[in-house]
């Protein structure tokens, strides 16, 4: 299998979908779509854009981090990206 690149967002999305183990109504699925459109996200902006609670957004982002799909790039406890 060749490495995934940003030139093929459909392949990236399919790879992510194959990796995730979540219920069909999980915030993770909305967050995946949002992450493809805006690669630098935080819980507050995701919650606002996706019309979900900040708690649900944070939980979904933490699951995506645990799956290795998203990675935290800031070191502060608050306002992480």
BELURBEL-V281122 format. One record per residue. OMEGA is omega in degrees with one decimal (none if undefined). Layout:
omega=OMEGA
omega=OMEGA
//
This chain:
omega=-179.9
omega=179.9
omega=178.6
omega=177.3
omega=178.7
omega=178.9
omega=-178.7
omega=-176.6
omega=178.8
omega=178.3
omega=177.7
omega=-179.6
omega=179.2
omega=177.6
omega=178.3
omega=-179.0
omega=178.2
omega=-177.3
omega=-172.1
omega=173.1
omega=-176.8
omega=176.7
omega=-177.7
omega=179.7
omega=-179.9
omega=176.5
omega=-177.5
omega=-175.7
omega=176.5
omega=179.9
omega=177.1
omega=179.5
omega=179.7
omega=-179.7
omega=176.4
omega=-179.7
omega=-175.9
omega=-172.6
omega=176.8
omega=-177.1
omega=170.0
omega=-173.5
omega=-177.9
omega=-179.2
omega=178.1
omega=179.5
omega=-178.7
omega=-177.2
omega=-175.2
omega=178.0
omega=176.2
omega=179.6
omega=177.6
omega=178.8
omega=179.8
omega=178.2
omega=178.4
omega=-179.9
omega=178.6
omega=178.1
omega=178.0
omega=177.1
omega=178.4
omega=174.7
omega=-180.0
omega=179.3
omega=179.3
omega=-179.1
omega=175.4
omega=179.0
omega=176.9
omega=179.7
omega=176.9
omega=-174.5
omega=-178.1
omega=178.6
omega=178.9
omega=176.8
omega=178.8
omega=176.0
omega=none
//
